[in-house]
Amino acid sequence: MPLKKTRWLIIICTLFFILLIAMYIHLTSGAFTMTTPEVFKTLLRIDSTEQFDLVIFDFRLPRIITAALVGMGLAMAGVVLQGITKNALADPGIIGINAGAGCAIVIFMFFFHIELIDVEINSLIKILIVPIFGFVGGAIAAIIILVISFKHGRMDMQRLILTGIAINTGFSAVTLFWSLKMDEGDYQAAAIWMNGSIYNSNWYFVSAMLPWLIILGVYIYRKAYLLDYFQLEEETITSLGISIEKEKIKLLLASVGLVSACVSVSGSIGFIGLMAPHIARQLVGIHHRYMMPVSLFIGAVLLVFSDYVAKTLFSPVELSVGIVVSLVGIPYFLYLLVKSKG
């Protein structure tokens, strides 16, 4: 087995082990303490009690699974955006896709009076279609960005980033406008959700998000080789018979779908799509078929650990996980910005 692949497998296994540790720490921590034997007995259905079942299967496990899946989805979207823009500072939250998806979902919450932090069984259908509304909003943001960033038949990457920042600000303002029109209860729910929150996650949220992640994730991974080609000069790529702009648009829309599915259950969580791909490149290099799976595990670990910190740092009061991620992500973004200038 080649050394490179051996090292990659070691890194994947190490990250998987770290993710399991993060999940275990998250699962056993909280206001209701559980010992290791109690956790394993409940998971394996050995002498389980109704109380333990409620804590693990209804409260903690859906939240942990949601955090891991959202982290993976945002990380993969970040890999795509950084690949097609050739810009290590590109992130779904920075260039406006998060804001577009979030804006559409807030409008959906306003008209249908759905509270994503207090889901009832009779809201299941609404929960399942929330990602669709998020995709529409994210796609509108992406289309506006694409239209403005096209120059002489090609995407101008500097324009794309700058337009994305402006779109992010614009959609955030629209989101604030619609949230202020809500009644007090809906506004509080929307405000918590917009800051990035998964504390109320349940299996309906997982079910709503999972098909998007599987289908689009498989599609993007199959197209990962294109992201390697996109790092070359455009004349070289064209000579290989690749339709550059067409493939970039397809991958961009696929990443919009991933972000929309994640935002629909977690609200706007930034910087995962920035940090995870960058750390993965430091570990395994720029070959996207190797880098993408590593980035997914890093994204999952970052968000599971961040949610654990959000849950326990000021217990019994919980922080929004989006705030915890931002506390790490903003200094990291500034570090990358300074490094890129150097």
BELSULJO-V260376 format. One record per backbone hydrogen bond with DSSP energy under -0.5 kcal/mol. NH is the residue of the N-H (numbers start at 1). CO is the residue of the C=O. E is the energy in kcal/mol with one decimal. If there is no record, write none. Layout:
nh=<NH	NH>
co=<CO	CO>
e=<E	E>
//
This chain:
nh=<6	7	8	9	10	11	12	13	14	15	16	17	18	19	20	21	22	23	24	25	26	27	28	29	29	33	34	39	40	41	42	43	44	45	46	47	53	54	55	56	57	58	58	59	60	61	63	64	65	66	67	68	69	70	71	72	73	74	75	76	77	78	79	80	81	82	83	84	85	86	87	90	95	97	98	100	101	102	103	104	105	106	107	108	109	110	111	112	113	114	116	118	123	124	127	128	129	130	130	131	133	134	135	136	137	138	139	140	141	142	143	144	145	146	147	148	149	150	151	154	156	157	160	161	162	163	164	165	166	167	168	169	170	171	172	173	174	175	176	177	178	179	180	181	181	182	187	188	189	190	191	192	193	194	195	196	197	201	205	206	207	208	209	210	211	213	214	215	216	217	218	219	220	221	222	223	224	226	227	227	228	229	230	231	232	237	238	239	240	240	241	242	244	247	248	249	250	251	252	253	254	255	256	257	258	259	260	261	262	263	264	265	265	266	267	269	270	275	276	278	279	280	281	282	283	284	285	288	290	291	292	294	295	296	297	298	299	300	301	302	303	304	305	306	307	308	309	310	311	312	313	315	317	319	321	322	323	324	325	326	327	328	328	329	330	332	333	334	335	336	337	338	339	340	341	342>
co=<2	3	4	5	6	7	8	9	10	11	12	13	14	15	16	17	18	19	20	21	22	23	24	25	26	31	28	35	36	37	38	39	40	42	41	45	49	50	51	52	53	53	54	54	55	56	59	60	61	62	63	64	65	66	67	68	69	70	71	72	73	74	75	76	77	78	79	80	81	82	82	87	91	92	92	96	97	98	99	100	101	102	103	104	105	106	107	108	109	109	114	115	120	121	123	124	125	126	127	127	129	130	131	132	133	134	135	136	137	138	139	140	141	142	143	144	145	146	154	151	149	155	156	157	158	159	160	161	162	163	164	165	166	167	168	169	170	171	172	173	174	175	176	177	178	179	183	184	185	186	187	188	189	190	191	193	266	198	202	202	203	204	205	206	207	209	210	211	212	213	214	215	216	217	218	219	221	223	223	224	224	225	226	228	229	233	234	235	236	237	238	237	242	243	244	245	246	247	248	249	250	251	252	253	254	255	256	257	258	259	260	261	262	262	263	267	268	271	272	274	275	276	277	278	279	280	281	286	287	287	288	290	291	292	293	294	295	296	297	298	299	300	301	302	303	304	305	306	307	308	309	312	314	310	196	196	320	320	321	322	323	324	325	325	326	328	329	330	331	332	333	334	335	336	337	338>
e=<-2.3	-2.8	-2.1	-2.5	-2.1	-2.3	-2.6	-2.7	-2.4	-2.6	-2.4	-2.2	-2.4	-2.5	-2.2	-2.1	-2.6	-2.6	-2.5	-2.8	-2.3	-2.7	-2.0	-0.7	-0.6	-0.8	-0.8	-2.1	-2.4	-2.6	-2.0	-2.5	-2.4	-0.8	-3.5	-0.6	-2.6	-2.1	-2.1	-2.6	-2.1	-0.8	-1.1	-1.0	-2.7	-3.2	-0.9	-2.3	-2.8	-2.4	-2.2	-2.4	-2.6	-2.8	-2.4	-2.1	-2.8	-2.8	-1.9	-2.5	-2.2	-2.2	-2.2	-2.1	-2.5	-2.6	-1.9	-2.8	-1.6	-1.0	-0.8	-1.7	-2.3	-1.0	-1.9	-2.3	-2.4	-2.9	-2.4	-1.9	-1.9	-2.3	-2.2	-2.0	-2.6	-2.3	-2.2	-2.4	-1.3	-0.6	-0.7	-1.9	-1.8	-1.8	-2.5	-2.3	-1.3	-0.9	-0.6	-0.6	-1.6	-2.4	-2.5	-2.2	-2.3	-2.9	-3.1	-2.4	-2.1	-2.5	-3.0	-2.4	-2.3	-2.8	-2.9	-2.1	-2.3	-1.4	-3.8	-1.3	-3.1	-0.8	-2.4	-2.1	-2.2	-3.2	-2.3	-2.0	-1.9	-2.8	-2.5	-1.9	-2.4	-2.9	-1.8	-1.8	-2.0	-2.6	-2.2	-2.2	-2.3	-2.3	-2.0	-0.7	-0.6	-1.1	-2.7	-2.2	-1.9	-2.7	-2.9	-2.1	-2.2	-2.9	-1.2	-1.6	-1.8	-1.7	-0.6	-1.5	-2.5	-2.2	-1.8	-2.7	-0.7	-1.8	-2.6	-2.4	-2.2	-1.6	-2.3	-1.9	-2.7	-2.3	-2.2	-1.1	-1.4	-1.5	-0.8	-0.7	-0.9	-1.7	-2.4	-1.2	-2.2	-1.9	-2.6	-1.8	-0.6	-1.2	-1.9	-1.3	-1.3	-2.3	-2.4	-2.4	-2.0	-2.3	-2.6	-2.5	-2.0	-2.2	-2.0	-2.1	-1.9	-2.6	-2.7	-2.2	-2.1	-3.2	-2.0	-0.6	-1.1	-1.8	-2.2	-0.8	-0.5	-3.0	-2.2	-1.0	-2.6	-2.4	-2.3	-1.6	-1.3	-2.8	-1.7	-0.6	-1.1	-2.7	-2.5	-1.1	-2.5	-2.1	-2.0	-2.2	-2.7	-2.2	-2.6	-2.8	-2.1	-2.5	-2.5	-2.2	-2.4	-1.9	-2.4	-2.6	-1.9	-2.0	-2.8	-1.2	-2.0	-2.2	-0.5	-1.9	-0.9	-1.5	-2.5	-1.9	-1.9	-1.0	-0.6	-3.4	-2.6	-1.5	-2.8	-2.4	-2.2	-2.4	-2.3	-2.5	-2.5	-2.5	-1.3	-1.5>
//
